[in-house]
Amino acid sequence: MDVPRTIGWGTAALIQRNLSVDSQLFRVQYPEIWAYGTAPMRSKLLADLIDVVSWTRYENALAHCDKSHKPKKPEPYPTPWNAHQRAGDSQTIGKGVRMTVEEFNQFYYGGD
């Protein structure tokens, strides 16, 4: 079978219409929305949606329960980007720390 060296405009248009949102062409054509279709963004949006639903259920249960039997507050959905919250390791960088430019350069770049 002989493979053609070029494709027609119809085939090119068909390929373009069926490209996924992860493709470079989609990224260039729709720079405002391309990130929402990527797998990491979908995972983040889904985790945020699960957290919102959990808090909505908690608030609804709290509104309709006895004061003596309050429901337990929901935990954030386990994700790699909030692992420090689950472990109780809260790290704040820069709060309450004063550093001169020279001290920062020494800390960051090392050297003499």
VOSEMI-286281 format. One record per residue (C-alpha): residue in three letters; x, y, z; residue number from 1. Coordinates in Angstrom, 1 decimal. Example, Ala and Ser with C-alpha at 12.3 -4.5 7.8 and 13.67 -1.06 7.14 Angstrom:
BEGIN
(site "Ala", (12.3, -4.5, 7.8), 1)
(site "Ser", (13.7, -1.1, 7.1), 2)
// end
This chain:
BEGIN
(site "Met", (0.0, 0.0, 0.0), 1)
(site "Asp", (1.3, 3.4, -0.9), 2)
(site "Val", (1.2, 6.1, 1.8), 3)
(site "Pro", (0.5, 9.6, 0.5), 4)
(site "Arg", (3.1, 12.3, 1.4), 5)
(site "Thr", (0.4, 15.0, 2.0), 6)
(site "Ile", (-3.2, 15.1, 3.2), 7)
(site "Gly", (-6.1, 17.0, 1.8), 8)
(site "Trp", (-7.8, 20.0, 3.4), 9)
(site "Gly", (-10.8, 17.9, 4.4), 10)
(site "Thr", (-8.6, 15.5, 6.3), 11)
(site "Ala", (-6.7, 18.3, 8.0), 12)
(site "Ala", (-10.0, 19.9, 9.1), 13)
(site "Leu", (-11.2, 16.5, 10.4), 14)
(site "Ile", (-8.0, 16.0, 12.4), 15)
(site "Gln", (-8.3, 19.6, 13.8), 16)
(site "Arg", (-11.9, 19.1, 14.9), 17)
(site "Asn", (-11.1, 15.9, 16.7), 18)
(site "Leu", (-8.0, 17.1, 18.6), 19)
(site "Ser", (-8.2, 16.9, 22.4), 20)
(site "Val", (-8.0, 19.8, 24.7), 21)
(site "Asp", (-4.5, 18.7, 25.6), 22)
(site "Ser", (-3.2, 19.5, 22.1), 23)
(site "Gln", (-1.0, 22.4, 21.3), 24)
(site "Leu", (-3.4, 23.7, 18.6), 25)
(site "Phe", (-6.3, 23.8, 21.1), 26)
(site "Arg", (-4.0, 25.7, 23.6), 27)
(site "Val", (-3.2, 28.3, 20.9), 28)
(site "Gln", (-6.7, 28.7, 19.6), 29)
(site "Tyr", (-8.4, 28.9, 23.1), 30)
(site "Pro", (-5.8, 30.3, 25.6), 31)
(site "Glu", (-8.4, 31.3, 28.1), 32)
(site "Ile", (-10.0, 27.9, 28.5), 33)
(site "Trp", (-7.5, 25.3, 27.6), 34)
(site "Ala", (-6.3, 24.7, 31.1), 35)
(site "Tyr", (-9.8, 23.7, 32.3), 36)
(site "Gly", (-9.7, 20.6, 30.1), 37)
(site "Thr", (-6.4, 19.2, 31.2), 38)
(site "Ala", (-6.3, 16.2, 33.6), 39)
(site "Pro", (-4.7, 18.1, 36.5), 40)
(site "Met", (-7.3, 20.9, 36.4), 41)
(site "Arg", (-10.2, 18.4, 36.1), 42)
(site "Ser", (-8.8, 16.6, 39.2), 43)
(site "Lys", (-8.6, 19.8, 41.1), 44)
(site "Leu", (-12.1, 21.0, 40.1), 45)
(site "Leu", (-13.5, 17.6, 41.0), 46)
(site "Ala", (-11.8, 17.6, 44.4), 47)
(site "Asp", (-13.1, 21.1, 45.1), 48)
(site "Leu", (-16.6, 20.0, 44.0), 49)
(site "Ile", (-16.5, 17.1, 46.4), 50)
(site "Asp", (-15.4, 19.4, 49.2), 51)
(site "Val", (-18.2, 21.9, 48.5), 52)
(site "Val", (-20.8, 19.0, 48.5), 53)
(site "Ser", (-19.4, 17.7, 51.8), 54)
(site "Trp", (-19.6, 21.1, 53.5), 55)
(site "Thr", (-23.1, 21.7, 52.1), 56)
(site "Arg", (-24.2, 18.3, 53.6), 57)
(site "Tyr", (-22.5, 19.2, 56.9), 58)
(site "Glu", (-24.3, 22.6, 57.1), 59)
(site "Asn", (-27.6, 21.0, 56.2), 60)
(site "Ala", (-27.2, 18.3, 58.9), 61)
(site "Leu", (-26.1, 21.0, 61.4), 62)
(site "Ala", (-29.2, 23.0, 60.7), 63)
(site "His", (-31.5, 20.0, 61.3), 64)
(site "Cys", (-29.8, 18.3, 64.3), 65)
(site "Asp", (-30.0, 18.6, 68.1), 66)
(site "Lys", (-27.6, 20.9, 69.7), 67)
(site "Ser", (-26.2, 18.0, 71.7), 68)
(site "His", (-25.5, 15.8, 68.7), 69)
(site "Lys", (-23.6, 17.9, 66.2), 70)
(site "Pro", (-22.2, 16.2, 63.1), 71)
(site "Lys", (-18.5, 15.9, 62.6), 72)
(site "Lys", (-16.9, 18.6, 60.3), 73)
(site "Pro", (-15.9, 17.2, 56.9), 74)
(site "Glu", (-12.2, 16.7, 56.1), 75)
(site "Pro", (-10.8, 18.0, 52.9), 76)
(site "Tyr", (-10.8, 15.4, 50.0), 77)
(site "Pro", (-7.4, 13.8, 50.1), 78)
(site "Thr", (-5.2, 15.2, 47.2), 79)
(site "Pro", (-1.5, 15.6, 46.7), 80)
(site "Trp", (-1.8, 19.4, 47.0), 81)
(site "Asn", (-3.4, 19.3, 50.5), 82)
(site "Ala", (-1.4, 16.5, 52.0), 83)
(site "His", (0.1, 18.9, 54.6), 84)
(site "Gln", (-3.4, 19.7, 55.9), 85)
(site "Arg", (-4.1, 16.0, 56.5), 86)
(site "Ala", (-0.8, 15.4, 58.3), 87)
(site "Gly", (-1.3, 18.5, 60.5), 88)
(site "Asp", (1.9, 20.0, 59.1), 89)
(site "Ser", (1.0, 23.6, 58.4), 90)
(site "Gln", (3.9, 25.5, 57.0), 91)
(site "Thr", (3.8, 29.2, 56.6), 92)
(site "Ile", (6.7, 30.9, 54.8), 93)
(site "Gly", (7.5, 34.5, 55.6), 94)
(site "Lys", (5.0, 35.2, 58.3), 95)
(site "Gly", (6.7, 37.1, 61.2), 96)
(site "Val", (10.1, 36.7, 59.6), 97)
(site "Arg", (12.1, 39.8, 58.8), 98)
(site "Met", (15.1, 39.5, 56.6), 99)
(site "Thr", (17.3, 42.0, 54.8), 100)
(site "Val", (18.1, 41.6, 51.1), 101)
(site "Glu", (21.6, 40.6, 52.0), 102)
(site "Glu", (20.4, 37.9, 54.4), 103)
(site "Phe", (18.0, 36.6, 51.8), 104)
(site "Asn", (20.7, 36.4, 49.2), 105)
(site "Gln", (22.9, 34.6, 51.7), 106)
(site "Phe", (20.1, 32.2, 52.5), 107)
(site "Tyr", (18.9, 31.5, 49.0), 108)
(site "Tyr", (22.1, 31.6, 47.0), 109)
(site "Gly", (24.6, 30.6, 49.7), 110)
(site "Gly", (28.1, 31.7, 49.1), 111)
(site "Asp", (30.2, 34.1, 51.1), 112)
// end
